[in-house]
Amino acid sequence: MKKFRANESNDVKPYMLNSNDIEQENSDISDEEKTYKKFEEKEEKDPYITPKMKKFRTILGILTIVVFVPSLLQGTPNKSYIDDISTGIIENVNVGDVLSKDAIKLDAKDQSVEVTNGYGNIEVSIWNFAEVEDNDYVQVFIDGVAEGAPFLIRHKPVKISVPDKAVIQVQGVRDGSNNGITYAVFFNKTGETYLNTVPLNGMNTYTIISK
């Protein structure tokens, strides 16, 4: 067996850091810090970001909050379920209330609405009174003339101003769930809400009669 001499050197020698290596490493870190600081200073002193641009960004942020925050805080519509709504005419209902948990079947009806003469224009509100919004679309006609484009019936009511002597027609444009187009229409001068079904491409007629 081979014996090693006491003074025989080993194959692996320990690596020792000398002062030059440490200085070089510190120099590298220092250079990186200087570069980062220069970048920050350049960004802060960017000539393209003027005080006017900063002011514009602030105003834009405020406008964004004003527009979007209220829509997030609106919450869900008020639920006021009614057991029997088969008559199609109800009172003491707030515009936009959800009146039925499930989709219901109603007979399509035309109605005569009596109002006291001399009130001027009447505000009509149309909304989806069922709990589920099922992508139904309708279009409103006043005395045979379209009052705007077709619109989606939602819990949020669509309000239309009409004369106190007029014929209002609600036309079914799209049946989103193939279970009928149902909606509620409220007349502010009478306090009455009419629940109705309109056939696809058909019409419901509401004749306002001044007395």
LINQUI-V234282 format. One record per run of one state. SS is the DSSP state (H for helix, E for strand, - for the rest). FROM is the first residue (numbers start at 1). TO is the last residue. If there is no record, write none. Layout:
BEGIN
ss = (SS SS)
from = (FROM FROM)
to = (TO TO)
END
This chain:
BEGIN
ss = (- H - H - E - E - E - E - E - E - E - E - E - E - E - E - E - E - E - E -)
from = (1 19 45 51 74 79 80 89 92 98 99 100 101 111 116 122 128 130 131 137 143 145 147 151 153 158 163 167 175 181 188 192 199 200 201 203 211)
to = (18 44 50 73 78 79 88 91 97 98 99 100 110 115 121 127 129 130 136 142 144 146 150 152 157 162 166 174 180 187 191 198 199 200 202 210 211)
END
